[in-house]
């Protein structure tokens, strides 16, 4: 049922944006950004539920919680950078959008470095 609400909000925002685009392009862009933020805020509780379920599963297993935190951070950075990039693209700022995507990729690489280092250390320990 939530997807119907999201779709309706998106369609209404798109119609308003298209109507105002010719005469008031600034307001049209603000409507587009606002609708995107409303949709994003609407799905945050769903994401929180999934994260809580993951932590319950991890607490019952032998997996190090640090790795799950890193994975969740990577997923979050990916979603946020893609969302921001799409907003910039919708506003006609493709150059800024590509910089946001690049920054997201670099931050993901930096955050994943400890996992990569642990993996390399494990491989080196196994080698004679």
C-alpha positions in Angstrom: 0.0 0.0 0.0 2.9 2.4 0.7 4.0 2.1 -2.9 0.6 3.5 -4.0 1.1 6.5 -1.8 4.6 7.0 -3.1 3.5 6.7 -6.7 0.6 9.2 -6.2 2.9 11.7 -4.6 5.4 11.2 -7.4 2.8 11.6 -10.1 1.3 14.7 -8.5 4.7 16.2 -8.2 5.6 15.4 -11.7 2.4 17.0 -13.0 2.9 20.2 -11.0 6.5 20.4 -12.1 5.6 20.0 -15.8 2.8 22.6 -15.5 5.2 25.2 -13.9 8.3 24.3 -15.9 7.7 26.7 -18.8 6.9 29.8 -16.7 8.5 29.2 -13.3 11.4 26.8 -13.8 12.9 27.6 -10.4 9.6 26.6 -8.6 9.4 23.5 -10.8 12.9 22.4 -9.7 11.9 23.1 -6.0 8.8 21.0 -6.4 10.9 18.2 -7.9 13.4 18.3 -5.0 10.6 18.5 -2.4 8.8 15.5 -3.8 12.0 13.5 -3.8 12.7 14.4 -0.2 9.1 13.6 0.8 9.4 10.2 -0.8 12.8 9.6 0.8 11.5 10.5 4.2 8.6 8.2 3.6 10.7 5.2 3.1 13.1 5.8 6.0 11.0 3.9 8.5 11.0 0.9 6.2 14.8 1.0 6.0 15.0 1.2 9.7 12.9 -1.9 10.1 15.3 -3.8 7.8 18.3 -2.6 9.7 16.8 -3.7 13.0 16.1 -7.2 11.5 19.7 -7.4 10.3 21.0 -6.6 13.7 18.8 -9.3 15.3 20.1 -11.9 12.8 23.7 -10.8 13.4 23.3 -11.0 17.1 22.3 -14.7 16.8 25.3 -15.5 14.6 29.1 -15.3 15.0 29.5 -12.5 12.4 31.4 -9.5 13.7 29.0 -6.6 14.1 31.7 -4.2 12.7 31.4 -5.8 9.3 27.6 -5.4 9.2 28.1 -1.7 10.3 30.4 -1.2 7.4 28.1 -2.9 4.9 25.1 -0.7 6.1 27.2 2.4 5.8 28.2 1.5 2.3 24.6 0.9 1.3 23.5 4.2 2.9 26.3 6.1 1.2 25.3 4.5 -2.1 21.6 5.4 -1.7 22.2 8.9 -0.6 24.8 9.8 -3.2 22.6 8.3 -6.0 19.5 10.2 -4.6 21.5 13.5 -4.5 23.0 12.9 -7.9 19.5 12.3 -9.4 18.2 15.5 -7.9 21.1 17.4 -9.4 20.5 15.8 -12.8 16.8 16.6 -12.6 17.7 20.2 -12.0 20.0 20.2 -15.0 23.3 20.1 -13.1 24.9 17.0 -14.6 28.4 18.1 -13.7 27.6 18.4 -10.0 25.7 15.1 -10.2 28.8 13.3 -11.5 30.9 14.9 -8.7 28.5 13.6 -6.1 28.6 10.1 -7.6 32.4 10.2 -7.6 32.6 11.4 -4.0 30.2 8.6 -3.0 32.5 6.0 -4.6 35.6 7.4 -3.0 33.9 7.4 0.5 32.8 3.8 -0.1 36.3 2.8 -0.9 37.7 4.5 2.2 35.0 2.9 4.5 35.6 -0.5 3.0 39.4 -0.3 3.4 39.4 -2.1 6.9 37.5 -5.0 5.5 39.9 -5.3 2.6 42.9 -5.1 4.9 41.4 -7.9 7.1 40.9 -10.0 4.0 44.5 -9.4 2.9 45.8 -10.3 6.3 43.8 -13.5 6.4 45.1 -14.5 3.0 48.7 -13.7 4.0 48.3 -15.8 7.1 47.2 -18.8 5.0 50.1 -18.5 2.7 53.3 -20.5 3.7 
